[in-house]
Amino acid sequence: MTDPLLRVEHLRTYFHSPAGIARAVDDVSFSIGRGETVGVVGESGCGKSVTALSLLRLIQAPGRIEAGSHIWFEGRDLLTLGAEDIRQVRGNRIAMIFQEPMTALNPVFTVGDQIAEVARVHDGASRKAAWERAVEMLALVGIPSPRERASNYPHQMSGGMRQRVLIAMALVMNPALLIADEPTTALDVTIQAQILELLAKVQQAFGTAILLITHDLGVVAETASRVVVMYGGQVVEEAPVRTLFADPGHPYTKGLMQAMPRVGMDRERLTTIPGSVPPPTAWPTGCRFRDRCGFAWPRCEAEAPALVPISAGHAARCHLAEVDRPPVAAPANAARST
């Protein structure tokens, strides 16, 4: 087997404040192969976006990546690189699409100037060559009349077009890894489908690996080959996408799936996961999901579960996933119906 493009080992990103230590990302490990799409799913507050920002070392005080963390990318540990070296990785070898294009784009510069800046900084292109590259990238992502649109400001474009501009900007240097943080948030269903189709075409054309961060399991089902489920700053399940949907191994994953609306489904029967994600300054002892889990038992409070292998490529952080333990006969705290 070839080495993965990205290998994250024991990543811990904590935020230190007078109110306590917020363990936003707490011992997270996963990998991404070359040309692979890996989905990271979970509710808001589970650590998905902080994980993405940590990969590019964009965490600012009072946050910091703790000692013992490793982010291996193309054979180098990104956490050991100097400031200039990591700048050469950002936007060049690893690019990121942020979830809100209106805030990610600078309102006082044209979209063409902002895309061209990437080519000038990372490739040393002349102003004219960089501008032509920007027009080329706008055409690549399907924006009509790209030469004219390059002179537009962000507010002159729709939300879907601004998202395409961000994708164009991310692809200027043909990165090996593209991090897409909620790339379809706040877009209508038709535009969402177009953006996902565009990402798939980009991957097929350039062999780009994609880390897709989302709360939408439907998006993951359409695009990813492997899924990482996060809760409480930890990976609670990891599996090939087909395996995850056919046989989820963690109660949290099952809850997320039961909360997905389906065509023809009676709205009154849509279930929810009771409670909410606790603050990262006060994760529960033992299993961090136990207060919301319908299958919690005394061991869940007394002992933190390990990430237990279930089958090839499939693991879950749950005591019930251990083969030497009998399943619980009935839930002690069944999920409520809306």
HELIX and SHEET records of a PDB file:
HELIX    1   1 LYS A   48  LEU A   55  1                                   8    
HELIX    2   2 LEU A   78  THR A   80  5                                   3    
HELIX    3   3 ALA A   83  VAL A   89  1                                   7    
HELIX    4   4 PRO A  101  ALA A  104  1                                   4    
HELIX    5   5 VAL A  111  ASP A  123  1                                  13    
HELIX    6   6 ARG A  127  LEU A  140  1                                  14    
HELIX    7   7 PRO A  146  ARG A  149  1                                   4    
HELIX    8   8 PRO A  154  GLN A  156  5                                   3    
HELIX    9   9 GLY A  159  LEU A  171  1                                  13    
HELIX   10  10 VAL A  189  PHE A  206  1                                  18    
HELIX   11  11 LEU A  217  THR A  223  1                                   7    
HELIX   12  12 VAL A  241  ALA A  246  1                                   6    
HELIX   13  13 PRO A  251  GLN A  258  1                                   8    
HELIX   14  14 ARG A  267  ARG A  269  5                                   3    
HELIX   15  15 ARG A  290  ARG A  292  5                                   3    
HELIX   16  16 PRO A  298  ALA A  302  1                                   5    
HELIX   17  17 HIS A  319  ALA A  321  5                                   3    
SHEET    1   A 3 GLY A  20  ILE A  32  0                                        
SHEET    2   A 3 LEU A   6  SER A  17 -1                                        
SHEET    3   A 3 GLY A  63  ILE A  65 -1                                        
SHEET    1   B 4 GLY A  20  ILE A  32  0                                        
SHEET    2   B 4 LEU A   6  SER A  17 -1                                        
SHEET    3   B 4 HIS A  70  PHE A  73 -1                                        
SHEET    4   B 4 ARG A  76  ASP A  77 -1                                        
SHEET    1   C 8 ILE A  94  ILE A  97  0                                        
SHEET    2   C 8 LEU A 177  ASP A 181  1                                        
SHEET    3   C 8 ALA A 209  THR A 214  1                                        
SHEET    4   C 8 THR A  37  VAL A  41  1                                        
SHEET    5   C 8 ARG A 226  TYR A 231  1                                        
SHEET    6   C 8 GLN A 234  PRO A 240 -1                                        
SHEET    7   C 8 HIS A 314  ALA A 316 -1                                        
SHEET    8   C 8 VAL A 308  SER A 311 -1                                        
END                                                                             
